C-alpha cells in the first residue's frame, strides 16, 4: 500500500523481495492538504482495494527470486567507443552516474582496484536497501572507479558499505524519504594520513581528492547497487549538495580528548570509517572565550523545532573547530561534560513544535518521557551520550552542527587495510 508518489518505490521493493507482480494499493498523493472528509473517502477506497488484493492467491502473484536466493551478480563487459563523450552518454542513458563526468571502469582499472582488498572479487559485502542489490567487492570497486577513487581507497568503501547496511543505520528509510538526508563519512586513525583525507581547513569543501571521491563513490553504491535513483526511489523533496559527496576526517592532532574511534572501543592505531545520516550542516560562528557562553550559543543553534530530533529523539553531531575545543578543554571540561551540558541546554519546549509535529512526538516518545504536553521540555536525544562530539577543521572560530535523520544511528567499522 503506497501513495502515487511512492508507487515506483513500492514496485522496486516488491521486485527485490521476489514479488515482481505483486499488486499495489495506490492512494492519491498528497494527504496533508486534504480535509478529513476527503481522507475518509480515500480510506474507504483503500480498504476495498486491500480486501480485493488480500483475497488473491499469493502463489499466483509471486515472481522472480527472493533476496539472498540467487548467486551474487558478476560484472558484464560492454563495448563502447574509446571517447569520453560516448562513455558519459552511455552512463547518462543507463542512469549509472550522478550528473558529473565519470571515469570509465575498464577491466584494467577495476583489477588495479581489486588488488587493494584482502577479500575475494565476488565476496558478498552487504545487501543495499531499498532494492536490496547485492554489493560484492567487485561491484564496490566498479563504483569506486566511476567516482575517480584511487585503488587504495577500496578498503574504506568496503567497510563503509558494511556499516551503512547495519539495521540501526536505517538505510531503507534514508534512501527513500522526502527528507534531504545524505550519508556522511568520517575517517579516523592512520588511514587519514595514509590516504591524505582532509581533516583540517575546508575539510567539508572541495580540494581533496580522497574526500571528494570517497563520498561520491559511496553515493554511487547507494544508487547503482541499492537502486536509489533520484526522482524514482530517492524521493527527497529538495535533497542537499551532500548527496553528491560528503566525507571528511577527524582532526585527531588538534583534538584535546579521545578521538571517536577510541570512544567507540577501537585502539588508537585502528583505522575506522563512520557513516552518519546527516540532514545538512549549520555553521556556528562565535568568538566566545568562556565554556558556558560557548555551549549556550551552540545549544541555541541545535534548538530547531522543524527537525526530526525532537520528534523521535535523535543523534545530533557537533563538529567542533580546534579553537572551540580548546576553549572547552581549557575550562576543564571533558567530552562527557560537554555532552551533558549541551543535552540540558538544548531542551526545547514542546509548544515550539507545530501541532501535528507535537502529536508525532507524543506518539513516538511517550514511552521514554511519559505524558507530553505543551509545557514539556523535550530533550534533543534520549540521553546525553547520544550527542556525538568530534573535532575537525582548521584555524577559525567556526564549528558545525550536523542534525542527524531522526531514526538513524551512526555506525563505525574498522578498515581492513
C-alpha positions as CSV (number, residue, x, y, z in Angstrom):
1,X,0.0,0.0,0.0
2,X,1.5,3.3,-1.0
3,X,0.8,6.7,-2.4
4,X,1.1,7.6,-6.1
5,X,4.4,9.4,-5.4
6,X,5.9,6.2,-3.9
7,X,4.4,3.7,-6.3
8,X,7.8,3.2,-8.1
9,X,9.4,2.6,-4.8
10,X,6.7,0.0,-3.9
11,X,7.2,-1.8,-7.2
12,X,11.0,-1.8,-6.8
13,X,10.8,-3.2,-3.2
14,X,8.3,-5.9,-4.2
15,X,10.6,-6.9,-7.1
16,X,13.7,-7.0,-4.8
17,X,11.8,-9.2,-2.4
18,X,10.8,-11.7,-5.1
19,X,7.2,-10.4,-5.8
20,X,7.6,-8.6,-9.1
21,X,3.9,-9.0,-9.9
22,X,2.6,-8.1,-6.5
23,X,-0.4,-5.7,-7.0
24,X,-0.2,-2.4,-5.2
25,X,-3.0,-0.5,-3.5
26,X,-2.3,3.1,-4.6
27,X,-3.7,6.1,-2.8
28,X,-3.7,9.6,-4.4
29,X,-0.9,11.9,-3.1
30,X,-0.8,14.2,-1.0
31,X,-2.7,13.6,2.2
32,X,-1.7,16.6,4.3
33,X,-3.7,19.2,2.4
34,X,-6.9,17.2,2.3
35,X,-10.0,17.5,4.5
36,X,-11.0,14.8,7.0
37,X,-14.0,14.0,4.7
38,X,-11.7,13.5,1.7
39,X,-9.3,11.3,3.8
40,X,-12.3,9.3,5.0
41,X,-13.4,8.7,1.4
42,X,-9.8,7.7,0.3
43,X,-9.6,5.3,3.2
44,X,-12.8,3.6,2.2
45,X,-11.5,3.1,-1.3
46,X,-8.2,1.8,0.1
47,X,-10.0,-0.7,2.3
48,X,-11.9,-2.0,-0.7
49,X,-8.7,-2.4,-2.7
50,X,-6.9,-4.1,0.1
51,X,-9.8,-6.6,0.7
52,X,-9.7,-7.5,-3.0
53,X,-5.9,-7.9,-3.1
54,X,-5.8,-9.9,0.1
55,X,-8.2,-12.4,-1.4
56,X,-6.0,-13.3,-4.3
57,X,-3.7,-16.3,-4.0
58,X,-0.2,-15.4,-3.0
59,X,1.3,-18.1,-5.2
60,X,-0.3,-16.6,-8.3
61,X,1.4,-13.3,-7.7
62,X,4.9,-14.5,-6.8
63,X,7.6,-14.0,-9.5
64,X,11.4,-14.0,-9.5
65,X,13.8,-14.8,-6.8
66,X,13.8,-13.5,-3.2
67,X,16.7,-11.6,-1.7
68,X,19.6,-13.9,-1.0
69,X,18.3,-16.8,-3.1
70,X,20.4,-16.0,-6.2
71,X,24.1,-16.1,-6.9
72,X,26.0,-12.8,-6.4
73,X,25.9,-10.7,-9.5
74,X,29.0,-10.5,-11.7
75,X,30.1,-7.7,-13.9
76,X,29.4,-7.8,-17.6
77,X,31.7,-6.3,-20.2
78,X,30.2,-3.6,-22.5
79,X,31.9,-2.4,-25.7
80,X,31.8,1.4,-26.2
81,X,33.9,3.8,-28.3
82,X,37.1,5.0,-26.5
83,X,35.7,8.5,-26.3
84,X,34.8,10.4,-23.2
85,X,31.6,11.8,-24.7
86,X,30.4,8.4,-25.8
87,X,31.2,6.8,-22.4
88,X,29.4,9.6,-20.5
89,X,26.5,9.4,-22.8
90,X,26.2,5.7,-22.0
91,X,26.4,6.4,-18.3
92,X,23.6,9.1,-18.6
93,X,21.5,6.8,-20.7
94,X,21.7,3.9,-18.1
95,X,21.4,6.1,-15.0
96,X,24.8,5.0,-13.6
97,X,26.1,8.4,-12.7
98,X,25.4,11.4,-10.5
99,X,25.2,14.1,-13.2
100,X,29.0,14.7,-13.3
101,X,31.6,13.1,-15.7
102,X,32.8,9.7,-14.6
103,X,36.0,7.6,-15.0
104,X,35.3,4.5,-17.3
105,X,35.5,1.3,-15.1
106,X,37.7,-0.7,-17.6
107,X,38.9,-4.2,-16.8
108,X,42.3,-2.9,-16.0
109,X,41.2,-0.1,-13.7
110,X,38.8,-2.5,-11.8
111,X,41.6,-5.1,-11.5
112,X,44.0,-2.5,-10.0
113,X,41.3,-1.5,-7.5
114,X,40.7,-5.1,-6.5
115,X,44.4,-5.6,-5.8
116,X,43.9,-3.5,-2.7
117,X,41.3,-5.7,-1.0
118,X,42.1,-8.7,1.2
119,X,38.7,-10.1,0.1
120,X,37.8,-12.1,-3.0
121,X,36.4,-10.4,-6.1
122,X,32.9,-12.0,-5.7
123,X,32.7,-11.9,-1.9
124,X,29.3,-10.5,-0.8
125,X,29.7,-7.4,1.4
126,X,26.1,-6.5,2.1
127,X,22.6,-6.2,0.6
128,X,21.9,-2.5,0.0
129,X,18.4,-1.2,0.6
130,X,15.9,-0.3,-0.8
131,X,16.4,-2.5,-3.8
132,X,18.5,-4.9,-1.8
133,X,21.1,-5.2,-4.6
134,X,24.0,-7.4,-3.6
135,X,27.2,-5.4,-3.1
136,X,30.1,-7.6,-3.9
137,X,33.7,-6.4,-3.7
138,X,33.7,-6.2,-7.5
139,X,30.6,-4.1,-7.6
140,X,32.0,-1.7,-5.0
141,X,35.3,-1.5,-7.0
142,X,33.4,-0.6,-10.2
143,X,31.6,2.3,-8.5
144,X,34.8,3.4,-6.9
145,X,36.4,3.7,-10.4
146,X,33.4,5.5,-11.7
147,X,33.8,8.1,-8.9
148,X,37.5,8.6,-9.6
149,X,38.9,6.8,-6.4
150,X,42.5,5.8,-6.2
151,X,42.8,1.9,-5.8
152,X,44.0,2.3,-2.2
153,X,40.6,3.7,-1.2
154,X,38.7,0.4,-1.8
155,X,39.1,-1.0,1.8
156,X,37.4,2.2,3.1
157,X,34.4,1.7,0.8
158,X,34.1,-1.9,1.8
159,X,33.9,-1.0,5.5
160,X,31.6,1.9,4.8
161,X,29.2,-0.3,2.8
162,X,29.1,-2.8,5.6
163,X,28.4,0.0,8.1
164,X,25.6,1.6,6.2
165,X,23.9,-1.8,5.8
166,X,23.6,-2.3,9.6
167,X,19.9,-2.2,10.7
168,X,20.5,0.7,13.2
169,X,21.6,2.9,10.4
170,X,18.2,2.6,8.7
171,X,19.4,2.8,5.1
172,X,16.0,1.7,3.9
173,X,14.4,5.0,5.1
174,X,17.4,7.2,4.3
175,X,17.3,6.1,0.6
176,X,13.6,6.6,0.1
177,X,12.5,9.5,2.3
178,X,11.4,13.0,1.2
179,X,13.9,14.3,3.8
180,X,17.2,15.7,2.4
181,X,19.4,13.2,4.5
182,X,22.8,12.2,3.0
183,X,25.3,9.6,4.1
184,X,28.3,11.4,5.6
185,X,31.6,9.6,6.0
186,X,34.2,10.3,8.7
187,X,37.6,8.6,8.9
188,X,39.8,8.1,11.9
189,X,43.2,6.6,12.6
190,X,46.3,6.0,10.4
191,X,44.3,5.8,7.2
192,X,43.7,9.6,7.4
193,X,47.4,10.3,6.7
194,X,47.9,7.3,4.5
195,X,45.2,8.4,2.1
196,X,45.6,12.1,2.7
197,X,42.0,12.6,3.8
198,X,41.4,16.3,4.7
199,X,40.7,16.9,8.4
200,X,41.7,20.5,8.5
201,X,40.9,23.7,6.7
202,X,37.9,23.3,4.3
203,X,37.5,19.6,5.3
204,X,33.8,19.7,4.2
205,X,34.7,21.5,1.0
206,X,36.5,20.9,-2.3
207,X,40.2,20.4,-2.9
208,X,40.9,16.9,-1.5
209,X,40.8,14.0,-4.0
210,X,40.2,11.4,-1.3
211,X,37.4,13.3,0.4
212,X,35.6,14.1,-2.9
213,X,35.9,10.7,-4.5
214,X,35.2,8.5,-1.4
215,X,32.0,10.4,-0.6
216,X,31.0,10.3,-4.3
217,X,31.7,6.5,-4.6
218,X,29.5,5.6,-1.6
219,X,26.7,7.6,-3.1
220,X,27.0,5.8,-6.4
221,X,26.9,2.5,-4.4
222,X,23.7,3.6,-2.9
223,X,22.3,4.4,-6.3
224,X,23.7,1.7,-8.6
225,X,23.6,-1.2,-6.2
226,X,20.8,-0.1,-3.8
227,X,18.6,1.2,-6.6
228,X,18.0,4.7,-5.1
229,X,17.6,6.6,-8.4
230,X,16.8,10.3,-7.8
231,X,13.1,11.1,-8.5
232,X,12.1,7.4,-8.7
233,X,13.3,5.7,-5.5
234,X,15.1,8.6,-3.9
235,X,12.1,10.9,-3.1
236,X,13.9,13.8,-1.4
237,X,11.8,16.9,-1.8
238,X,14.9,19.1,-2.4
239,X,17.8,17.0,-1.4
240,X,21.2,18.6,-0.5
241,X,24.6,19.0,-2.0
242,X,26.0,16.4,0.4
243,X,24.2,13.8,-1.7
244,X,27.0,14.3,-4.3
245,X,29.8,13.7,-1.8
246,X,30.2,14.1,2.0
247,X,33.4,12.9,3.5
248,X,36.0,14.2,6.0
249,X,38.3,13.0,8.7
250,X,38.6,13.9,12.4
251,X,41.5,16.2,13.3
252,X,43.0,14.0,15.9
253,X,46.1,16.0,16.5
254,X,44.0,19.1,17.4
255,X,41.6,17.1,19.5
256,X,42.1,17.6,23.2
257,X,40.0,14.4,24.0
258,X,39.8,10.9,22.8
259,X,39.0,10.6,19.0
260,X,35.8,9.0,18.0
261,X,37.2,5.5,17.2
262,X,38.7,5.2,20.7
263,X,35.5,6.5,22.3
264,X,33.7,3.6,20.4
265,X,36.1,0.9,21.6
266,X,38.8,0.8,19.0
267,X,42.5,1.1,19.5
268,X,44.1,4.5,18.7
269,X,46.1,2.9,15.8
270,X,43.0,1.3,14.3
271,X,41.7,2.9,11.1
272,X,37.9,3.3,11.1
273,X,35.1,4.7,9.0
274,X,31.9,6.0,10.4
275,X,28.7,6.5,8.5
276,X,26.2,9.2,9.6
277,X,22.7,10.0,8.2
278,X,23.3,13.8,8.0
279,X,20.5,16.2,7.4
280,X,22.9,19.0,6.4
281,X,25.3,21.4,8.1
282,X,24.7,24.6,10.1
283,X,27.7,27.0,10.6
284,X,28.2,28.3,14.2
285,X,30.5,31.3,14.3
286,X,31.1,32.6,17.8
287,X,34.1,34.3,19.4
288,X,33.0,33.1,22.9
289,X,36.0,32.5,25.2
290,X,34.0,31.1,28.1
291,X,32.9,27.5,28.1
292,X,29.4,28.2,29.4
293,X,28.9,31.1,26.9
294,X,30.1,28.9,24.0
295,X,27.9,25.9,24.9
296,X,24.9,28.2,25.4
297,X,25.1,29.5,21.8
298,X,25.8,26.1,20.4
299,X,22.8,24.7,22.2
300,X,20.7,27.6,20.8
301,X,21.7,26.6,17.3
302,X,20.6,23.0,18.0
303,X,17.1,24.1,19.2
304,X,15.3,24.0,15.8
305,X,11.6,23.0,16.0
306,X,11.3,21.9,12.4
307,X,13.6,18.9,12.6
308,X,13.1,15.2,13.5
309,X,15.4,15.3,16.5
310,X,12.8,16.4,19.0
311,X,10.1,14.3,17.5
312,X,12.0,11.0,17.7
313,X,15.0,11.7,19.9
314,X,18.0,12.0,17.6
315,X,21.8,11.6,17.5
316,X,23.0,15.1,16.8
317,X,26.6,15.7,15.8
318,X,28.7,18.7,16.8
319,X,31.9,19.2,14.7
320,X,34.0,21.5,16.9
321,X,36.7,23.7,15.5
322,X,40.0,23.1,17.2
323,X,39.8,26.6,18.7
324,X,36.4,26.0,20.2
325,X,37.5,22.6,21.5
326,X,40.5,24.3,23.2
327,X,38.1,26.8,24.9
328,X,36.1,23.9,26.5
329,X,39.2,21.9,27.5
330,X,40.9,24.9,29.0
331,X,37.9,25.4,31.2
332,X,38.3,21.9,32.5
333,X,35.6,20.2,30.6
334,X,35.9,16.6,29.3
335,X,33.9,15.4,26.3
336,X,31.2,13.8,28.5
337,X,30.8,17.1,30.3
338,X,30.2,18.9,27.0
339,X,27.6,16.3,26.0
340,X,25.7,16.6,29.3
341,X,25.7,20.4,29.3
342,X,24.5,20.5,25.6
343,X,21.8,17.9,26.4
344,X,20.4,20.1,29.2
345,X,20.8,23.5,27.4
346,X,19.3,22.3,24.1
347,X,15.9,21.2,25.6
348,X,13.0,22.6,23.6
349,X,9.5,23.5,24.9
350,X,7.1,21.2,23.2
351,X,4.9,24.2,22.5
352,X,7.5,25.2,19.9
353,X,6.5,22.4,17.6
354,X,3.7,22.6,15.1
355,X,0.6,20.9,16.5
356,X,0.8,17.9,14.1
357,X,4.5,17.5,15.0
358,X,3.7,17.7,18.7
359,X,1.3,14.8,18.1
360,X,4.0,12.8,16.4
361,X,6.4,13.5,19.4
362,X,3.6,12.4,21.8
363,X,3.2,9.2,19.8
364,X,6.9,8.5,19.4
365,X,8.4,9.5,22.8
366,X,5.7,8.9,25.4
367,X,7.3,5.6,26.4
368,X,10.5,7.5,27.0
369,X,9.2,10.8,28.5
370,X,5.7,9.9,29.8
371,X,2.9,12.3,29.1
372,X,4.0,15.1,26.8
373,X,2.2,18.4,27.0
374,X,2.8,21.8,25.5
375,X,4.9,22.7,28.7
376,X,7.1,19.7,28.4
377,X,10.8,20.3,27.7
378,X,11.8,17.9,25.0
379,X,15.5,16.7,25.0
380,X,17.1,16.5,21.6
381,X,18.2,12.9,22.2
382,X,17.2,10.1,24.5
383,X,20.3,10.6,26.6
384,X,23.4,12.9,26.7
385,X,25.7,10.2,25.3
386,X,23.6,10.2,22.0
387,X,25.2,13.6,21.2
388,X,28.4,13.0,19.2
389,X,31.3,15.4,19.6
390,X,34.2,15.3,17.1
391,X,36.9,17.8,16.2
392,X,37.7,18.9,12.7
393,X,38.7,21.9,10.6
394,X,41.5,24.4,10.7
395,X,42.0,27.9,12.3
396,X,39.0,30.0,12.9
397,X,36.0,30.2,15.3
398,X,33.6,28.2,13.2
399,X,32.1,25.0,14.4
400,X,29.4,23.0,12.7
401,X,26.1,21.5,13.9
402,X,25.1,18.4,11.9
403,X,21.5,17.3,12.6
404,X,21.0,13.6,12.0
405,X,18.0,12.0,10.4
406,X,15.8,11.1,13.4
407,X,15.5,7.3,13.1
408,X,19.1,6.7,12.0
409,X,22.1,5.9,14.3
410,X,25.7,6.2,13.1
411,X,27.8,3.1,12.7
412,X,31.6,2.7,13.0
413,X,33.6,-0.1,11.4
414,X,37.3,-1.0,11.3
415,X,39.0,-0.7,7.9
416,X,40.9,-3.8,6.7
417,X,43.9,-2.1,5.0
